[in-house]
């Protein structure tokens, strides 16, 4: 995924317009009822322009979620070290914040898998980088396997937690941390 600050200003503007149009439409109707024509009208962009950026509304949704989570994740992780328990706790809490506070609760069902897959992918890439920098992984394949396992564990657990939120996020993070610490060579 290309970071927004690395994009051409015109591309950034178009993406912002499309993200805003999709958010506005999601506040009004179900995702399944939103058409590319609705997005074109709401964003004041030509449908052809939309298709230059996104193959369909699912790709647009995925990009919007990725952009939102990436910004939230980077803000939450600012100053947290990549290889310590404290950073992993912050990582878990960032996912809790995002899943627990995600808007459009009535729309969560249809695109929950897209949200989870997008968040999981961002976590996985972050963890792979950390494992490779920490020189503890025995190979690239080892780093990828460990990052994959932890990203699935964190996202799956937090997604389940977000349905009821029966315990505070801090308590959940404290429970999940020991489960993933060994996988990340942190114990």
C-alpha atoms as one frame of an Amber mdcrd trajectory, in Angstrom:
protein
   0.000   0.000   0.000   1.351   3.443  -0.951   1.277   6.008   1.854  -0.946
   9.016   1.190   1.961  11.449   1.655   3.846   9.709  -1.199   1.047  10.272
  -3.730   0.717  13.032  -6.293  -1.432  15.899  -4.898  -4.096  15.302  -7.554
  -4.341  11.637  -6.603  -4.586  12.584  -2.909  -7.394  15.029  -3.686  -9.315
  12.448  -5.738  -8.914   9.799  -3.042 -10.074  12.223  -0.332 -13.126  13.123
  -2.389 -13.992   9.458  -2.926 -13.407   8.522   0.721 -15.662  11.380   1.833
 -18.345  10.431  -0.686 -18.290   6.815   0.496 -18.433   7.848   4.165 -21.383
  10.160   3.480 -23.227   7.475   1.543 -22.587   4.870   4.266 -24.289   7.203
   6.729 -27.369   7.137   4.501 -27.647   3.573   3.221 -26.277   0.048   3.265
 -23.001  -0.629   1.463 -24.694  -3.109  -0.894 -27.081  -0.355  -2.019 -24.274
   2.059  -2.974 -23.451   2.106  -6.674 -20.470   3.513  -8.525 -22.891   6.055
 -10.005 -23.832   7.152  -6.464 -20.139   7.611  -5.698 -19.603   9.579  -8.892
 -22.509  11.893  -8.167 -21.592  12.428  -4.516 -17.900  13.015  -5.221 -18.563
  15.088  -8.368 -16.083  12.890 -10.220 -16.566  11.100 -13.501 -17.105   7.337
 -13.183 -14.121   6.814 -15.481 -11.937   8.739 -13.047 -13.129   6.548 -10.193
 -12.289   3.399 -12.164  -8.776   4.740 -12.834  -8.208   4.682  -9.066 -10.318
   1.722  -7.887 -11.595  -1.345  -9.719 -14.839  -1.366  -7.713 -16.491  -0.094
  -4.548 -14.903  -2.899  -2.511 -11.416  -1.712  -3.501 -12.440   1.837  -2.553
 -13.734   0.625   0.814 -10.535  -1.332   1.436  -8.383   1.704   0.590 -10.467
   3.972   2.822 -10.249   1.569   5.761  -6.536   1.063   5.179  -5.924   4.794
   5.082  -7.933   5.398   8.264  -6.313   2.543  10.185  -2.810   3.391   8.958
  -3.194   6.985  10.196  -4.643   5.816  13.518  -1.973   3.128  13.900   0.918
   5.489  13.152  -0.401   8.053  15.634  -0.836   5.389  18.327   2.587   3.840
  17.665   4.501   7.146  17.598   7.282   6.824  20.110   6.684   3.133  20.834
   9.717   0.898  20.268   9.227  -1.874  17.704  10.781  -4.688  19.713   9.379
  -4.302  23.209   6.350  -5.537  25.106   5.110  -1.975  25.531   4.989  -1.467
  21.772   3.059  -4.700  21.259   0.587  -3.602  23.954   0.118  -0.292  22.109
  -0.333  -2.234  18.860  -3.112  -4.331  20.433  -4.757  -1.208  21.855  -4.618
   0.499  18.449  -6.588  -2.416  16.992  -9.010  -2.268  19.960  -9.547   1.461
  19.381 -10.207   0.933  15.707 -12.480  -2.100  15.954 -14.199  -0.949  19.136
 -14.875   2.576  17.948 -15.566   1.837  14.304 -18.474   3.904  13.053 -21.434
   2.695  11.027 -22.110  -0.249  13.365 -25.184  -1.163  11.357 -22.942  -1.575
   8.293 -20.224  -3.628  10.003 -21.619  -6.999   9.027 -21.252  -6.826   5.235
 -17.715  -5.467   5.234 -16.295  -6.731   8.513 -14.086  -9.215   6.601 -12.623
  -6.349   4.541 -11.907  -4.358   7.709 -10.258  -7.308   9.413  -8.171  -8.296
   6.376  -6.984  -4.724   5.838  -6.033  -4.183   9.477  -4.416  -7.612   9.646
  -2.296  -6.818   6.575  -1.041  -3.544   8.043  -0.159  -5.252  11.333   1.586
  -8.089   9.517   3.817  -5.707   7.549   4.684  -3.748  10.695   5.541  -6.941
  12.587   7.638  -8.346   9.739   9.692  -5.141   9.727  10.158  -5.329  13.494
  11.160  -8.984  13.439  13.676  -8.405  10.655  15.198  -5.395  12.435  15.396
  -7.289  15.713  17.598  -9.988  14.179  15.738 -12.676  16.147  13.907 -14.263
  13.253  15.912 -17.109  11.757  14.897 -16.218   8.185  12.510 -14.071   6.165
  10.092 -16.999   6.095  10.289 -17.254   9.911   9.560 -13.528  10.291   6.626
 -13.771   7.884   5.181 -16.827   9.638   5.426 -15.240  13.088   4.002 -11.914
  11.902   1.136 -13.708  10.181   0.288 -15.744  13.293   0.344 -12.691  15.574
  -1.652 -10.475  13.211  -4.351 -13.163  12.942  -4.374 -13.724  16.708  -4.646
 -10.031  17.519  -7.256  -9.194  14.876  -9.393 -12.240  15.559  -9.356 -11.736
  19.315 -10.041  -8.011  19.087 -12.788  -8.469  16.518 -14.533 -10.930  18.835
 -14.001  -8.578  21.800 -15.444  -5.625  19.850 -18.848  -7.312  19.615 -19.482
  -7.153  23.374 -16.568  -5.208  24.875 -17.263  -7.019  28.133 -13.847  -6.057
  29.548 -11.839  -2.850  29.126  -9.407  -2.711  26.195  -6.436  -2.434  28.580
  -7.455  -5.686  30.244  -7.832  -7.410  26.881  -4.396  -6.167  25.797  -2.930
  -7.517  29.040  -4.473 -10.921  28.335  -3.441 -11.095  24.678   0.112  -9.829
  25.198   1.495 -12.992  26.847  -0.137 -15.118  24.146   1.757 -13.344  21.339
   4.980 -12.362  23.140   6.652 -15.730  22.657   5.791 -15.787  18.971   7.544
 -12.436  18.599  10.580 -13.554  20.665   9.681 -11.120  23.450   9.775 -13.416
  26.475
